[in-house]
């Protein structure tokens, strides 16, 4: 919660200096329900929604050294078992338990999926470029599709950013460094700028 808030505040400041209007769902140590986050974005009539997270795995069942790196997700029925598990962990409940598959799919339209995919690609490329410029060992976890609850209901292109794995020693060490988190924020900003320039 502290790492993602720090990156989000840095990112907001950078975007505001560029002239963007930025609305944070939180600016202090409070928890906002997942569905309230996209509701907030919709009420603000936002052009995009970016949800910033730090990843983790259940180390009782998986080797923490196997999972590391930066990932960006956009809303879609999960394509891989790993993406599905990541979404279930973030959601706290299986998405299909809360919504029937048909209702869930009604939230998705091709135009928004394509736009979200483009935003995810730009954000992932930006983060990776900045991170790798100084931290060569940064892993590209890629752009993935997953049914994240926090993205359901967003009326604009929406992505979920995973800054790294708190359960991986190397990722955690970097995420504790102000310089590294500033690079990630710059990368997200560049990705957002590229998205708007190209779309």
C-alpha positions, 0 to 999 in steps of 0.5 A: 500500500505504501509503495503503490501510493508513493508511485501513484503520487509521483505519477500524478505530480508528473502528469499534472506538470504536463498539464493533465488533470489527475484524480487519485482514488486515494491520497492517504492510507485508506482502503477504497473498495474495488468497485468504488474505484472505477465508479470514482473514475466514471463520475470524474468522466476520466479519459483513462483509468490506471490501477497501480498495484504491487504483486505477490504470490502465496509462498506456501505453494510456489517458489517466490524466486519464480515470479518477478517482474513488471506486468500490465493487465487489461480487462478480458476473460483470463487467457492463462491460468497464471493471469486467472490466479492473479485476478482471483487474488486481487479480486478476493473472490472469483469474478465469476462468483460475483457476476454470471459469465454473460453479465461479465461479458456484457461489460466488455466491448471490442472497442474498449478492449482494443483501447485498453490493450493499446494503453497497456502496451504503451504503459508496459513499454514505458515502465520497462524502458525506464526501469531497464535503463538503470536496472538491467535485471528488470524482468518484462512480465508482459501485457496480459488479459485478466478479469480484474474486478477493479477494472470491471465497470470502467467506462474508459480504457483501463489497465492494472499495473503490477510494479513487481513482486513483493515476495521476490527479494530482487523486486522488493529491494528495488521497490524500496528504492525511491530512484527505482519507483521514480523510474516506474512512475516516469515510465507510466507517464511516458506510456500514458503520453504515448497512448494519447498521442497515438490515439 
